[in-house]
Amino acid sequence: MVVRVKCQYASALEKFRHAHRQATLTAALVLNTLGVGAYVLGVWRLLSDLRLTGEFAISRGLFSHWQVWLSLGVILNAAGVSLNRYAHTDEEQPQTEEAS
């Protein structure tokens, strides 16, 4: 009778990688969503300056300028795209299995 025992050493590492990938993808989704929101506020402020929409909610301070909101949108979307690329780099690398 032959008994084979399979030991899965990589199961804990794979669980960690999966959780890490999911956290990174979630952060990328949140950053991209916040970036779109910043674009919307920037366009609203720009159209408010052109008197095409109602008054903008923030009338004084740093965040009362449309340039700040559009720049913030670009930064947030760039961070989201880079996190998304980072999360998908592990999928592209081939897995090598050792033969026993």
Residue, then its C-alpha position, 0 to 999 in steps of 0.5 A: m500500500v502506498v500512502r501519499v501525503k501532500c503538504q501545502y506550505a504555500s497556502a498561508l502565503e497564498k492567503f496573504r497574497h490574496a488578501h493583499r491584492q484585494a486590499t490594494l484593489t479596494a484602495a484603487l477603487v476608492l481613490n478612483t471614485l474620489g478622483v471622479g468626485a474631485y473632477v465633478l467639484g472642479v467642473w462645478r466650480l469652473l461653471s460657477d465662475l462662468r455663471l452657468t450653474g448655481e453658487f459653489a458650496i465652498s466660497r473661501g479658502l484653498f478649496s474654492h478654486w477649480q484648479v485645486w479640484l482638478s489637480l486633486g482629481v488627477i493625483l487621485n486617479a494617478a494613484g488609483v491607476s498605479l495601485n491597480r497596476y501593482a495589484h495585477t503584477d502578481e497575476e502576470q508572473p508565471q507560477t513555477e512548481e517544483a516537481s517532487 
